[in-house]
Amino acid sequence: FQVSEEGRGISSISPMLTVTRIHNSISAVSNIRRFVFFRVFLFQVSEEGRGIASISPMLTVTRIHNSIMAVSNTRRLLNWSKDFARKRVAFGHKLIHNPLHVQTLARIQVELEGGFYMLMKVAHLFGLEENQVATDHELMLLRILTPLLKMYTGKQSVAASSELLESFGGHGYLEDTGLPQYLRDAQVLSIWEGTTNVLSMDVLRSITKTNGEVLRALLADCMSNIASVPSSSDHGLSATRQSIVQAINDISSFAKLSTTKDETFMMAAARDFSYSLARTYIASLLYGNASRCPDDGRSTEVAIRWTLLNDLAPINKALDNERIYSKTDFKNDHAIIYS
């Protein structure tokens, strides 16, 4: 695909792609690079200037595929790590009896389940859209959740894969075990189909183009997921629900605040804002699952831990400090890097 000097897609593609050679990169055994060149003959495949719009359905499905890889990559490594902990002896005991080691794996398990629930929600919405039975509300949800899902699970998989390789000790670094490949594969998941910053800007774009409809749909769905109020005796789940409600209120307040700010403000806040949406939505999904299974203590604990271990709304710091995300902040960022 070509891009004009203004940065817009020209909507043309070369019909001739030549692979000149393939080789293994030094110190990256599984990273095979292809040297290619395009010939000069092009033909138009969509309306002028509508290149990205014409391939947007493909972006949706490939972002979902990317997220499936991210979640499954983490799950496989975690399963191996759990099995390894049953056999490896350290400090006189098997790792499965080491509180710190088990805590580390439990935290990864909570992250994994959060990503999995969000993935299943988006896959369900995509199925409704493909079969042309999705409501307007569901289409709005799919539009904003798809980039959020890909963004969050991609970064999640990199962090989890790195931590899980560490759980194997030296075995996690040895190429012969096959384990290092999973970290290399995970790293590309936060790059392909949109980097974290690109996807964060896409979230803002979706909100702007729908006049805020996608954001209202997401927050409404969050409230629907936490509609069930736990019993007064269940203090843990009650506190979890309160944390989610507070995060929703913070996001709403931030969205209102942003209408009084300039473009720099929202661009600088895009990543924190997207993380706030992703974490809060996942929290509501986990809470909803726990509230539907009141006798399942494990589901309750996962929901509680998600809110305890994650800052649900990192954008809330801007509500108390006007300097955050401001032009002054941007100038200081620039000075820190380049002066």
C-alpha positions, 0 to 999 in steps of 0.5 A, a space after each residue: 500500500 502507498 501513503 501520500 505525503 499528507 499521510 493518507 492512504 492512496 488506496 493502491 497496491 502493487 500486483 507484483 511482490 518479489 522475495 529476494 532472499 530469506 535469512 536468519 537474523 543474528 541472535 534472533 533464531 526465529 526472527 526470519 526477515 524477508 527482503 522484498 521490493 515492489 515493482 512500479 505497476 499499481 492498480 487502485 483497490 478502493 475509492 481515492 483516499 479510502 485505503 484504510 477504511 476499505 480494509 477496516 473489516 480485515 483489521 477487526 478480525 486480525 486484531 482479534 486473531 492477535 489477541 487470541 495469540 496473546 492470551 493463548 501464548 500466556 496460557 501455554 507458558 503459565 500451564 508449563 510453569 505451574 507444572 514446573 513448580 510441582 517438580 522444581 525444588 528450591 530452598 529445600 521445598 518444591 516451588 509449589 510450596 513457596 508462597 512468593 512463587 505461587 503469588 507470582 503465578 496467581 497474579 499472572 493467572 488473574 491477568 490472563 483471565 481478565 484478558 480471556 474474558 475480554 477476548 470472549 466478549 469481543 469474539 461474541 460481538 464480532 459473531 453478532 456483527 458477522 451474522 448481521 444481528 448485532 444491535 447498534 449498541 453492540 456495534 458501538 461496543 465492538 468498535 471501541 473494544 476491538 482496539 482496546 482488546 488488542 492493545 491490552 492483551 498485546 502488552 499483557 502477553 509481553 509482560 507475562 511471557 517475560 515473567 513466566 520465562 523467569 519462573 523457569 530459571 535458566 531453562 527459560 533462557 536456553 534455546 534448546 528448551 523452546 521457551 525463549 521463542 514465546 517471548 519473541 513471539 509475544 513481543 510482536 503482538 504489541 507491534 503488528 496490527 497497531 502499536 499501543 500508541 496507534 491503538 490508543 489514538 484509534 480509540 480516541 478516533 472512534 469516540 470522536 467519529 461517533 460523537 461519544 456514542 462508543 464511550 457511552 456504550 462501553 460505560 453503560 455496559 460496565 454498569 450493566 455488568 455490575 448491576 447485581 449488588 452483592 450481599 451485605 456480608 460479602 465485603 470483598 465483592 462489595 468493595 470491588 463493585 465500589 472500585 469499579 463504580 468509582 473508576 466509571 465516574 472518574 472516566 466520565 469526569 475525565 471525558 467531560 474535562 477533556 471537552 474543555 482542553 486542547 488537542 494536546 491534552 487528549 493526545 497526551 492522555 490517550 494511552 492512560 485513557 485507553 488503559 483506564 477503559 480496558 481495565 475498568 471494562 475487564 473489572 466489570 466482566 470479572 465482577 459480573 462472572 463472580 456475581 453470577 456464581 456466588 458459590 464460586 469463591 475462586 471467581 470472586 477472588 479473581 474479581 477482587 484481585 483484579 481491582 486490588 492489583 490494577 489501577 483501574 483509572 490511571 487518568 484520575 490523576 489529571 482530575 486533581 492536577 491540571 498540569 498533567 497532559 498539558 502543553 507545559 507537560 509536553 514541553 517538559 517531556 521534550 526537554 527531558 528527552 532532547 535537551 
